[in-house]
């Protein structure tokens, strides 16, 4: 279950960025190819943040669909849930992934009443 280690990394990033300000939610971009199970990620976040200053905060996940470009013919293609790494246009097998491998903390929303309503901070990749 790599979701637990992912949540620990997200927690560290969030604590460093938010400081002593209360956090309402952490917004993430997660690519389809990362194979993250959303329900497991949410449960692990509850476990990691329990009895901490981040308890009660939520993760909001923006799912990024997987896309690739065929290096042989240049065609773009969307990759399904179980990606077949073959170009549907020419049958080529040399694909370059363009999207779907992301894992990014997009923003950290500070809770209302913190003196900075609606303030966000962006962080880099864990």
Secondary structure, DSSP 8 states (H G I E B T S, - for coil): -HHHHHHHHHHHHHHHHHTTS-EEEEEEEEEGGG---HHHHHHHHHHHHTTSTTTT-EEEEEEE--EEEETTT--EEE--TT---S-TTT----EEEEES--EEEEEEEE-TTSSSTT-EE-----
